[in-house]
């Protein structure tokens, strides 16, 4: 069973690794024939690196299979109605993620503000101070004549 898992992982390395390397090297030029060739070269480099290590030598053909699957997938997406339809849905982008820190929504149901937790790179988020409640209204949930739910 571990052999099958290793072969599946090697296929995934060929599929995703060739895509990632081609996008990283070419950037916005990763389109058309040049993109397909870049995927092939990246997959060949990954398979060559795997074949140089004795423990992973037998996995090099699976990396080539993953790379071939990536190229076939790109050709289908780039040249068929399936690709045109899915691109309207926001799928099929060849961009690698550029988020450098984990992102989270503090209140996803009511707020689309993305916060970076304090201490995770960059300055701590600014804290907005609310206006003080009018005299005699403390503890009743009223602040400045508007009802506060917090």
Secondary structure, 3 states (H helix, E strand, C coil): CHHHHHHHHHHHHHHHHHHHHHHHHHHHHCCHHHHHHHHHHHHHHHHHHHHHCHHHHHHHHHHHHHHHHHHHHHHHHHHCHHHHHHHHCCCCCCCCCCCCCCCEECCCCCCCCEECCCCCCCCCCCCCCCCCCCCCCCCCCEECCEECCC
